[in-house]
Amino acid sequence: MARGAEGHGVGWRSLSRLMGVLRSGRPWGRRRGDRRLWLVWRGVWLFGGVFSAGLAIGTSVGLLLGSGGASRGLATGGTAEGGPTWESVSDPGLPPVAAALPDSPPAAVPASASRPGPPPAAASGVPPWQRYAVAAVHADGRPMIAVVMDDLGVDRPRTARTIALRRPLTMAFLPYARDVAAQAAHARAAGHELIVHLPMEPDGTNADPGPRPLLVGLPREELLARLGADLATIGEYVGVSNHMGSRFTSDPEAMALVMGVLKERGLAFLDSRTAPTTVGAEVAERFGVPFAQRDVFLDNEDSPAAIRRQIQTVEDTARQHGYAIAIGHPRDATLEALAEWLGTVEGRGFALVPLSAVLRAGGTVRAAQR
């Protein structure tokens, strides 16, 4: 075996001689074989060094190229959820939604993510619909009127004009508006009450509720993720209302998912009653969620004369039932009519109150009127 090994290079005896040469640190010895062994070892050492350096360089270059490719893939791959570019809202009083959206659409929020928005009622013992309620004047037997202003945040100049109106009003902010948290905080600092105006699926194809609405056909996890993301957009609010949603609010199963979350979080629900088939009140009552229903839309017809007639209907409803909930929008005719009327409402024998005051009164199941 030793002879065969030598035939292929260095035998065991030659290795012993090589170790002696290496320990001496001298490339020569008493015999020529010592010098030959030293040269062989030196060549092996040099080859190993060059090979190791090449391997390290190749690995580094490969890692750099790999990470660069991954970065490009992430940058060009877009967000976690694709979708159309939202062009407009069907409400003629609003500008294009795209003007109010962040530069990129929000990514889907996993259902297992940390709880956004107000904590559950058990966290402090006082549910948010009471904790963040704006103080109301004592009605002292006077009929109460709550004015809710929908679709806020998209049109920032008109939102600012709405916030400047006589308080307390209830401000319903669209969750996809740009800088919505700052705008809502401004409204609260001005003495108004806040709710989140949840985009929900309407009937028909012409109405556009905006990006990432709550849809009847969504998987449960995605619907809850969208709802959770919407509830995290502003702070210190008492509840939610539906933006559009004629189809969604008519679906008992879809509304049950929403009410389950509202119950857990201690939030109230205002049904805008965009469809006569809504089950909002029925499902809210079943889940024990504080709820109210819209009585009068102020500006279905966008003209000063029509809005004044609707304001009269609000007063008549409040006198008849003890309270009325009116919904308006940030449009010029509406803002001008409200600025004039709100200055006289107390003198006309009414108490201007936030939505939470009507919820406390307990009269929340009356059928709405047009």
Summary of the structure (lengths in Angstrom):
residues: 370
radius of gyration: 35.8
end to end distance: 106.7
largest distance: 123.9
contacts: 1179
relative contact order: 0.13
helix: 45%
strand: 12%
